[in-house]
Amino acid sequence: MKIENQLTAAVVAALAELYGQEVPEAQIQLQKTKKEFEGHLTLVVFPLLRVSKKKPEETAAEIGAYLKETGLVADFNVVKGFLNLVIAPSKWVELLAEIDADERYGFVPVTEKSPLVMVEYSSPNTNKPLHLGHVRNNLLGWAVSQIAEANGAKVVKTNIVNDRGIHICKSMLAWLKYGNGETPAGSGKKGDHLVGDYYVEFDKHYRAQVKDLAAQFVQEGMLAEEAEERAKREAPLMCEAREMLVKWEHNDPEVRNLWRKMNEWVYEGFDATYKALGVGFDKIYYESDTYLEGKEKVVEGLQKGLFYRRPDGSVWADLTSKGLDEKLLLRSDGTSVYMTQDIGTAKLRFQDFPINKMVYVVGNEQNYHFQVLSILLDALGFSWGKDLVHFSYGMVELPNGKMKSREGTVVDADELIAEMVLQARTTADESGKFDDMSEEEKAEVARIVGLGALKYFLLKVDARKNMLFNPEESIDFNGNTGPFIQYTYARIRSILRKAEDAGIQVPAELPSDVALSTKEEEIVQHLADFAAVVRQAGVDYSPSGIANYCYELVKEYNQFYHDFSILREEDEDKRAFRLVLSKNVAKIVRLGMGLLGIEMPERM
């Protein structure tokens, strides 16, 4: 049991015995003692004066004396209405032993009665490879899923693939016109990259057509702005793409076969990227399946009077009574919009799983969309619709501005991963950290460190904020970075190996009367805080809380490592305590970073 909990219970008992009053634990206020005073924890006495009917100093002194008799407190001092408590050394030892005994300390076991949380993330389009923005999305989605499971939830990780629409037809049409039968196998390119190249190719030829047509319309006497808008509508490539979409909607065999073939190329490419990132899914849905289901639900809502049809045949939801606007659900030609797809996907998911909570990991540009979706799902009878969670995150920005996929200027995910691994290898080689490793081990550690640097850099920032990605800063072995935390873990693992080689056993039971330094007590308290940090990260959907906790813990440990001997400590009890302390710092770091999808190397 945490020391705060033990103290709270003891204070309640003190008030009952000293003053004959039963006080709820919620009214006991404990806080960390200010650095200028001696003590670990401070009891705020003022709220208890109505019970004691005495002055603050007198009340504090009486409670302090009682606590000292329990053995929880070694000493105390009173500053006005604040009782500063020095925790007995044996209690820190007991707390470390409790943490040491639990291999998954801080995690809540999943049971049959656990709620089912579904987390949607990734949501790629099949006309281009994954990029840096997708990387942040996938890492956030994976971390949110792991944190939910650590808090005792059953978790289903899901993906909705946007595999239909005009953007898909653009890649298909460009491949037909300019591809000459090129395939991933023949070109040596990943399938998603090959298809993405033709999306860019479409845009290049389309822009040229628009430019020529606009110039022609201007010569015919049209204003430049009107000429450009007309050229965009009437450019032959765009007209052909629209025709292809209509054929797809009508199940044209030739178009559908090409669509399936090119999508399979993309899926193979996506799978390779997901594997490299260390993320995955329990269930994947496809827009080509869900949009029809969505249309059915919209028609059902129309029949129930939830929606209305305009004279042009389009279907709308009137949300003005809720302070929002009117939302299009079906176009006049009967085709669906993104909102329709999301309704259909919700229907299929609710059929497949008994969902208690639905979390959508989607960028903050979709805040309004999910506000509307929640209202519509609730109106349509989905029990979790009203309380769905939109995990809204900011965009990743680059030093040279935002990414534009049509122009081929995105930071490609595969290239980014490869560059991070290469940079980790180069940095380690230059510092001599890999000198005693085999080539195979060097490659594996570089992969772990490179990906750890990338993941930690993207997850340590409050997800709601936009962020600037800096690869060089992320790979630093010092400061608030993934490699710094990984290096500390590897250092501890090295200490434990050296202890084993020297025949020094990590004791099964710690000596209770060992003399501890303030730093050792602080680290034990920091370890104990992990359970509360995991709980809060689950409440707040906050991977950054876990990331920054791990950094603070290893920073504390490195200060301890610098100031105190471990293996060279002559006092056997102190050495034993420090080995167990080190072992548990490594364990908690591994658990915490594992929630972020970050691996820990045994050596660095």
RAWO-V960485 format. One record per backbone hydrogen bond with DSSP energy under -1.0 kcal/mol. NH is the residue of the N-H (numbers start at 0). CO is the residue of the C=O. Records with the same first field share a line. If there is no record, write none. Layout:
NH->CO / CO
//
This chain:
5->1
6->2
7->3
8->4
9->5
10->6
11->7
12->8
13->9
14->10
15->11
16->12
17->13
18->14
19->15
20->14
26->23
27->24
30->41
32->39
36->33
39->84
40->84
41->30
42->82
43->28
44->80
47->44
48->45
50->47
51->47
52->48
58->54
59->55
60->56
61->57
62->58
63->59
64->60
65->61
66->62
67->63
68->64
72->66
73->85
74->85
76->83
78->81
81->78
82->42
83->76
84->40
85->74
87->71
90->87
92->88
93->89
94->90
95->91
96->92
97->93
98->94
99->95
100->96
101->98
104->101
106->103
107->149
113->110
116->153
117->356
118->155
119->358
120->157
122->120
125->161
131->410
134->130
135->131
136->132
137->133
138->134
139->135
140->136
141->137
142->138
143->139
144->140
145->141
146->142
147->143
148->144
149->145
150->146
151->148
152->147
153->114
155->116
157->118
158->282
160->284
161->123
162->160
168->164
169->165
170->166
171->167
172->168
173->169
174->170
175->171
176->172
177->173
178->174
181->178
186->182
187->183
193->189
194->190
195->191
196->192
197->193
198->194
199->195
200->196
201->197
202->198
203->199
204->200
205->201
206->202
207->203
208->204
209->205
210->206
211->207
212->208
213->209
214->210
215->211
216->212
217->213
218->214
219->215
220->217
221->216
226->222
227->223
228->224
229->225
230->226
231->227
232->228
233->229
234->230
238->234
239->235
240->236
241->237
242->238
243->239
244->240
245->241
246->242
247->243
248->244
249->245
250->247
251->246
255->251
256->252
257->253
258->254
259->255
260->256
261->257
262->258
263->259
264->260
265->261
266->262
267->263
268->264
269->265
270->266
271->267
272->268
273->269
274->270
275->271
276->272
277->273
278->273
281->156
282->156
284->158
286->160
288->285
289->285
290->286
293->289
294->290
295->291
296->292
297->293
298->294
299->295
300->296
301->297
302->298
303->299
304->301
305->300
307->315
309->313
312->309
314->329
315->307
316->326
318->324
321->318
322->319
323->318
326->316
328->314
329->314
330->334
333->330
340->336
341->337
342->338
343->339
344->340
345->341
346->342
347->343
348->344
349->345
350->346
351->347
352->348
354->352
355->115
356->115
358->117
359->388
360->119
361->359 / 390
363->392
365->362
366->363
369->365
370->366
371->367
372->368
373->369
374->370
375->371
376->372
377->373
378->374
379->375
380->377
381->376
384->381
387->384
388->357
390->359
391->389
393->462
396->466
397->400
400->397
407->404
408->403
412->129
415->411
416->412
417->413
418->414
419->415
420->416
421->417
422->418
423->419
424->420
425->421
426->422
427->423
428->424
429->425
430->426
432->427
434->431
436->433
441->437
442->438
443->439
444->440
445->441
446->442
447->443
448->444
449->445
450->446
451->447
452->448
453->449
454->450
455->451
456->452
457->453
458->454
459->455
464->461
466->394
468->396
473->469
474->470
475->472
480->478
484->480
485->481
486->482
487->483
488->484
489->485
490->486
491->487
492->488
493->489
494->490
495->491
496->492
497->493
498->494
499->495
500->496
501->497
502->499
503->498
520->516
521->517
522->518
523->519
524->520
525->521
526->522
527->523
528->524
529->526
532->528
533->529
534->530
535->531
536->532
537->533
538->534
539->535
541->536
546->542
547->543
548->544
549->545
550->546
551->547
552->548
553->549
554->550
555->551
556->552
557->553
558->554
559->555
560->556
561->557
562->558
563->559
574->570
575->571
576->572
577->573
578->574
579->575
580->576
581->577
582->578
583->579
584->580
585->581
586->582
587->583
588->584
589->585
590->586
591->587
592->588
593->589
594->590
596->593
597->592
//
